[in-house]
Amino acid sequence: MDAEAMLLSCLLWVDDVPAGDVAYVVDYLHPLDFFSPYSGALFGVMQALAGAGRVLNSEEVVRWVRDNPDRVDVTFPAGGACEVMVADLAGLGGVPASVVYWADEVLGRSYRRQFAAAVTYLSQVGATAPEGELFDHLAEVGARQRRATARREGFLPGVPTASGKDQDGRVQARGELVEVFAAVGQITARNTQRKSAGGGVTGGYAA
């Protein structure tokens, strides 16, 4: 089962402005948590709708994409329109009550991709980087993975129906997420520079 598709399907069937668990999920996850760039783009649209106090249903999502083409960084299949994909997702029959379950699945898979990318990066750096730089690379990746782990482990305890609170935790998690993806971007840039210089190192965020 495609967890990303099911999460989006569940969100498309929310018939009111996001609140409670739905609002928490939309706030906690990031478009880059999605392996599919199309799914990530639609989730970003849903975040924009939620931020504007609007519902996330199919009609609103399609309207937002039409009205804001310059804010969508992918070209959807079927001639660039998102209607077909949105209709297919809605047709999966997701239910809002399952939002947390599928969000946890998406987040877990994102975390595994980050972890796998970190392992690959360290393996390649270990084979090519100057010896004096090895520990610094290890420390940097370790710090980033600790932040990623804290974010992963903090998701379920912060769900409103489970805890009834954790606004501070959400703010902290958003900050950690920004740091994680910023660090991944920096590592990817360094990999590209090293490869261009003949070092042959590749890696970074594998999503």
C-alpha positions in Angstrom: 0.0 0.0 0.0 1.3 3.5 -0.9 1.4 5.3 2.4 1.9 8.7 0.7 -1.1 8.2 -1.5 -3.2 7.0 1.4 -2.3 10.0 3.6 -3.2 12.4 0.9 -6.4 10.6 0.2 -7.3 10.8 3.9 -6.6 14.6 3.9 -8.7 15.1 0.8 -11.7 13.7 2.6 -11.5 16.2 5.6 -14.6 18.2 5.2 -13.7 21.2 7.4 -10.8 23.5 8.2 -8.0 21.3 9.6 -8.1 20.9 13.4 -6.9 18.5 16.0 -4.9 15.5 14.6 -5.3 16.7 11.0 -3.9 20.1 11.7 -1.1 18.5 13.7 -0.1 16.2 10.8 -0.2 19.0 8.2 2.0 21.1 10.5 4.5 18.4 11.5 5.3 16.8 8.1 7.2 18.5 5.3 6.8 18.0 1.5 10.4 16.6 1.4 9.2 13.7 3.7 7.5 12.4 0.6 9.4 10.2 -1.9 7.2 11.2 -4.8 7.7 14.8 -5.8 4.1 15.0 -7.0 2.8 13.8 -3.6 5.1 16.2 -1.8 3.9 19.1 -4.0 0.3 18.3 -3.2 1.0 18.1 0.5 2.7 21.5 0.2 -0.5 22.8 -1.4 -2.5 21.4 1.5 -0.2 23.1 3.9 -0.8 26.4 2.1 -4.6 25.9 2.3 -4.4 25.0 6.0 -2.3 28.1 6.6 -5.0 30.2 4.9 -7.8 28.6 7.0 -9.3 26.7 4.1 -10.4 23.1 3.7 -8.2 20.5 2.0 -10.7 18.8 -0.3 -10.2 18.0 -3.9 -12.0 21.1 -5.2 -9.9 23.5 -3.0 -6.6 21.7 -3.9 -7.3 21.9 -7.7 -8.4 25.5 -7.4 -5.2 26.5 -5.5 -2.9 24.8 -8.1 -4.7 26.6 -10.9 -4.5 30.0 -9.1 -0.9 29.6 -8.0 1.0 27.8 -10.8 4.2 29.6 -10.0 4.2 28.2 -6.4 4.1 24.5 -7.5 7.5 23.2 -8.4 6.5 20.1 -10.3 4.7 19.5 -13.6 1.9 17.0 -12.9 1.3 14.1 -15.3 -1.7 14.3 -17.7 -0.6 17.5 -19.4 0.5 19.3 -16.2 -2.9 19.4 -14.6 -3.3 17.9 -11.1 -7.0 17.0 -11.5 -6.4 13.4 -12.6 -4.0 12.7 -9.7 -6.3 14.4 -7.2 -9.2 12.4 -8.4 -7.2 9.1 -8.2 -6.1 9.9 -4.7 -9.6 10.8 -3.5 -10.8 7.5 -5.1 -8.6 5.5 -2.8 -11.2 6.1 -0.1 -9.0 7.4 2.7 -10.7 8.4 5.9 -9.7 11.3 8.1 -9.6 9.0 11.2 -6.5 7.2 9.6 -4.5 10.4 9.0 -2.2 9.8 12.0 -1.5 6.2 11.0 -0.5 7.0 7.4 1.4 10.1 8.5 3.5 8.0 10.8 4.2 5.6 7.9 5.3 8.4 5.7 7.5 9.9 8.4 9.1 6.5 9.2 9.9 5.9 5.5 11.4 9.4 5.2 13.5 8.8 8.3 14.8 5.5 6.8 15.8 7.2 3.5 17.6 9.9 5.5 19.4 7.2 7.5 20.3 5.2 4.4 21.6 8.4 2.7 23.8 9.2 5.7 25.3 5.7 5.7 26.0 5.8 2.0 27.6 9.2 2.4 29.8 8.2 5.2 30.9 5.1 3.4 31.9 7.1 0.3 33.6 9.8 2.4 35.5 7.2 4.3 36.9 5.9 1.0 37.8 9.3 -0.5 38.1 12.2 2.0 41.3 13.2 3.6 42.0 11.4 6.9 42.0 14.6 8.8 38.4 15.4 7.7 36.9 12.0 8.6 35.9 12.7 12.2 34.3 16.0 11.3 32.1 14.4 8.7 31.1 11.7 11.2 30.3 14.3 13.9 28.2 16.4 11.4 26.2 13.4 10.2 25.7 12.1 13.7 24.4 15.4 14.9 22.0 15.7 12.0 20.8 12.1 12.6 20.2 12.8 16.2 17.9 15.7 15.3 16.2 13.5 12.7 15.7 10.8 15.3 14.3 13.2 17.8 11.8 14.5 15.2 10.8 10.9 14.2 10.3 9.8 17.8 8.4 13.0 18.8 5.6 12.6 16.3 3.2 10.1 18.0 3.7 11.5 21.5 2.7 14.9 20.2 -0.6 13.8 18.5 -3.4 15.9 20.2 -5.7 12.9 20.8 -2.7 11.1 22.5 -1.3 14.0 24.5 -3.7 17.0 24.3 -0.7 19.3 24.1 2.9 19.6 22.7 2.7 22.9 20.9 6.3 23.6 22.1 7.3 20.2 20.8 5.9 21.0 17.4 7.8 24.3 17.2 11.0 22.5 18.2 10.4 19.7 15.6 9.9 22.3 12.9 13.2 23.9 13.8 15.0 20.6 13.8 13.5 19.7 10.4 14.7 22.9 8.9 18.2 22.1 10.2 18.1 18.6 8.9 17.1 19.5 5.3 19.5 22.4 5.3 22.3 20.1 6.3 21.4 17.6 3.7 21.4 20.3 1.1 24.9 21.4 2.2 26.2 17.8 2.0 24.7 17.3 -1.4 26.4 20.4 -2.6 29.7 19.3 -1.2 29.3 15.9 -2.9 28.7 17.6 -6.2 31.8 19.7 -5.8 33.9 16.8 -4.8 32.6 14.7 -7.7 33.3 17.6 -10.1 36.8 17.7 -8.7 37.4 14.0 -9.4 36.7 12.7 -5.9 33.7 10.6 -7.1 31.7 11.0 -4.0 27.9 11.1 -4.3 25.2 11.0 -1.7 22.8 13.2 0.2 19.1 13.0 0.7 17.8 10.1 -1.3 14.2 11.3 -1.9 
